[in-house]
Amino acid sequence: MAKSAECGVVPQAKATVEMKRELERMVNAIVEEEDYTVEATDHAMGILWALKDLKLKAVMKPQELLGLDNFCFSAVPPPPPELRCPISGELMKDPVVLASGQTYDETFIQKWLKDGHQTCPTTDHVLPHTLLTPNHLVKKIISKWSKEKTSEINRKLVGETPSAIHFLIETLRNERIETRSNAAAALLVLSTLDSNKHIIGKSGAIKPLIDLIEEGHPLTVKDAAAAILSLCTVVENRAWAVTLGAVTVLTKKVMDDILIDEMLDILAILCSHQKAVEELGELGAVSCLLNILRKNVSELNKEKCVAILYTMCFSDRTKLREILAVESACETLSNVAQTGTSRARRKANGILERLN
């Protein structure tokens, strides 16, 4: 890469241009070559991070600007050790405290306990009980750290480069689950900008994101679901998601009691599409949603279930018969109409009026 003749220092603007060219070259190579290396993807992700640093710093040290070879590239900046789960080594999403006093990511410590372990993974001490307590302080620290790393400047910078979006979509198919998790998280950040939602959807990101949800790996499924929810605020992306099989994947996750909050959020927005309503009916979603309403779930989830049922009933009158059979025996909606949130009560009463 060419160096500046002025005191051996590459100005920030020139460094940015050169790194964007290098990024474009790397992305094109990855997209065109079926047998690209993992190192190539990490190198490209590193360039994205270096671009952010250049944008944030008005002046950088000369030795940092001599060329790309002098940068220490990484896909994302590593989180502090105290914010990582001791089991997975990854940034915690839902930190909880074990009886031993140690903090873990809820997903991983629950798996540890379900596998039959009765000791703390860190101290190896026998646990007096297996209750998990949310660590609100650590969660606030993680939230603050994450916001600093995904600043508005970074979103706009990466969003200006269509090649970067194509690269991230290609990275979603990478064999390394950590790399795919980073790509899903990056697309989630980019999708917060309305101008990027259309670009990401048209670039083909929705199908690999749906695939990540279907695979169900705890490192990727939550970010993938959040990215799809963000993208589906755009009508065109909603239609793509339905066409590409999102309804089937999401409904199965709900039936398997996996991340119900996130799955119901997406289904609630997708059921505005007629094909989604038809698929939900074929998959037995009516009985599934009514069963959830009878369980000890959050009032917000009950509200989502009733909202989906309401849309289904007003889009397909045949579903009223199915609901009537259950309602006559269990009075599920009648209970929601009396004790649910204000929105849930309105929706439940709307269905009951149709039944009557």
N, C-alpha and C positions, 0 to 999 in steps of 0.2 A: 504494500500500500504506500502511496506517495506521502512524503513528509514535507512539512512547510519549510521554506528557505529562511523564514524569519526566526532566527535564534533557535531553530530546531523545534519550534512549538506549533502544533496543529491547532488553529483556531477552533472554537467550539462549533461554529456553523459548518466548517469543512469536515470536522470529525463526524458530525451528525449525518451529513450527506454521504460520506464514505461508508459509514456503518449501515445506512439504509440500502446502499448499493450491495454491500456484502450480504445483508439480510435477504434481499431479493434474489441474489445468486444462490444462496443456501436453500431458500424455500423452493425455487425452481428445480434445483437438483433433487430435493427430497420428493417433490411432487412427481417428477418425471422418472425417477429411478425406483423400481419396485423393491430393490434390495438395498435400501439406504441404511446407514449405520445409526445406532443409538447416539453415538458421539455427535453425529451431524445435527440431530434434533436438539441435543443439549447445547450445542454451539449456537444454534439459531436462537434458542430461548435466552441464552446469555447475551446475545446482541440486543435483544429487546430490553433486557434489564439495563444494559449499559446505556442504551438510548435514553432511558428514563433518567439515569444519573446525570447525563449530559444536560438534559432539559432542566433538571432541578438546580444544578450548580452553575452559577454565572462564570466562575473561573475554576479550572481544575489544574492540578499539578502537572507540570510539563511531562514528567515520566509516565503519567497516566494517559497522555494524549499522543504518544509517539506512534500508536497503531494498535490494531485489534489484537495482535499477538501479545501485547503487554497487559491485556485485561484478563482478570481471573473470572472466567465465565461460569455461571450456574443458572439453572432454570428459574429458581426463585431464591431470594435471600433466605438463609436458614433462620427459623424462629429461635428465640432464646431457649435454652434447655428447660427452664422452668415452665415454659408454655407447651412443651411437647409431652405426649403421652409416653410414660415409661415402657409401655408394651409395644406400641407401634412405632415410636420415634417420630411421629408426625404431629403437626400442630393440632391441639385438641379442639374439637367442635363443641362438645358438651361435657365440660369438666365436672367430675363428681368426686366426692371424698369417700374413701373406703373406711371401714371401721379402724384400720391401722393408722389413719390420719394421712395416708398417701392419696394424691390426686391422680385420676386417670380419665381418659376419654370414655364416656359411658358405653359406647358401642363395644369397645375392646375389653373392658373389665367385665361387662355382662357376659361376653363370650367365655372369658376365663372362668367365671363362676358357673355358667351353664355346663361347662366341660367337666364339672365335678370338683374343681379345686376349692379347698377350704382355707387356703393361706393367702397372704399378701404377696403378690409377685415380686415386690421390691425387698421387703424385710423377711419374707418367708415365715412370718409369725402366723400362728393359727388365729383365724378370725372369730371373735365372739358372736358376730352376726354378719349378714350379707346385705344389710340395708345400705343404699347409696344416697348421699346427700349432695344436692347441687352446690358447686363451688362458685357462687355468684361473683366473688371478687376476682378470681382468675378469669372467669368468662368476660368480665368488663375489661380486664387488661388485654386479653386476646382480641377483643373487639377493637380496642383502641389501636393496638399494634397492626391489625389487619387494615384498618382504615388508612393508617399512615402509609402502608405499602401499596395501597390501591387508590392513590390520590386522583383527583380530577385531571391533573396534568398528565399523569400516566395513561389514563383512559383515552384522552384525546390524542395523545401522541401515537399510541399503538393503533387507535381507530382510524388515523389518517392513512394507514398503510394497508390496503386490501390484501396484499401478499401475506401480511401477518395473520389475518383471519384465515386465509386458506391454509397457512402453515399449521395453525392451531387445530383446524378441522382434521387435517391429515394426521396430526399428532394424537388425536383421539383414538386412532387405530393402532397406536404403538403397543408393543408387547409389554412394556414396563408399566405396571399399574400406577406407579407414582407419577410417571410422565403424563399419563392420560388424566390423572386427577388434577395435575397442574393445568393442563389444557382446558379441562372443563371449568375450573375455577376462573381461568383467564377469560373464557368466553362469557361466563356469568358477569364478570366485571364490565366487559365491553358492551354487553347487552343492556346495561343500565342507561346507555345513551340511545335515545330514540333513533337517531340517524344510523346507528349500527345495527339495530334490530332487523331492518330490511336486508342489509348487506349480508349479515350472518345467516339469515333464513335462506336467501337465494343462493348462498355459497354451499349449501348442503350440510349444515351442521346438525339439523334436527334428527336425522336418522341415526348417526353415530351416538348422539346423546340418548336417544331412546334405547339403543343397544346397551349403553352403559347401565341404564336403569334396569333393563331386563337381566343383565349379568348379576346385578345386585351386590357388587363389591362395596363394603362399607366406606372405602376411601373415595369412591367416585359417585355413588348413587345420589347422595344428597346434593352435591354441587350440580350434577347433571339435571336433577329434577328442578332445582332452583333456576338454572339457565333456561330450561324449556318453559317454565312458568313465566319468566321475564319475556322470552321471545314471543310467547303466545298472546301477549297483549296486542299484538299486531294481527289483524284478521287473516291476512295471507298466510302467516306462519301457523295460525290455528288450523287452517284447512290442510296445510302440509302435514302437520302432526297427526291429524286424524287419518289422512290418506296413508301415512307411513306406519300405521299400526299402534299409535300411542295408547289408544283407548284399551286395547286388549292387554297390553303390558301393565298399564297403571291399575286396571281393575284386578288383575291377578295379584298384584302387590297388596292391594287393599284386602283381598280375600285371604291372603297369607299373613295379614297383620304386620306388614312391613312399611314403615314410614307413612302411616295413614294420613298424618297431617299434610305432608307434601303432596301425596297422591290425590287426595280429595281436592286440594287447592287447584291442581291442574285439571282434574275431571270437571270441576265446577265451571271452569272457563271454556273447556272444550265442548261441553254439552249444549252450548248455544248452536253448535253445528248439527244439522239433522242426521247426518250419517253417524255421528257420535252417539246420538240418542238410540238409533237403531242397533248399534253394536252393544251398547249398554244393556238393552233389552235382551238381546240374544245371549249375552254372557251371564244373565241372571243377576244383574245389578240391583234390581228392585228388592229382592229378598235379602241380599247382602246388606244393602243400606238400611233396611228396616231392622235387621239383626244388630247392626252397629248402634242404632238408636236405643235399643233395649239394653245395651251394655253400659258399664260405668266409664264412659269416655267423656272428654271435655265438652263443655257446652258449645264451644266453637266448632268442634267436629260434628256435633249434632246439627248445628246450623248449616254446615256445608252439605250434610247428607239430605236434609230436608230441601235445601235449595236445588240440589240435583234432581231429587224426586219430583219437585214442583215443575221443573223444566221438562222432565220426561213426560209427565202427565198432560201438560198443555201442548206437547208436540206429538204425543201418541196416546189417544184416548183408550186404547186397549189396555194400557198399563193400569188404568183405574180399577179394572176388575181384579187384577192381581193384588193391588193394594187393599181393596175392599175385603178380600178374603182374609188377609192378615189382620186388618184393622178390626174386623168383627170379632176376632178371637182374642186379640191382645191389646187393642186400643192404644197402639204405639203412638200414632200421630196425635191422638187426643191428649196424651200425657205431655207431649212436646208443646202442644197448643196452650197448655196451662202453665208449664214450668220452664220453657225454653227462653232463649234470648228474644228480644223484641222482633228481630228479623225472622227467627225460627218460628215464633208464634204466628206471625203474619203468613208465612209460607205454609205452615201446617194447617191453619184455618182455611187458606185458599184451596188446599187439596180436599179437606173435609167438606167444604161447600160443594165442590164438584162431585164428591161421592154421594152427597145427599140429594 
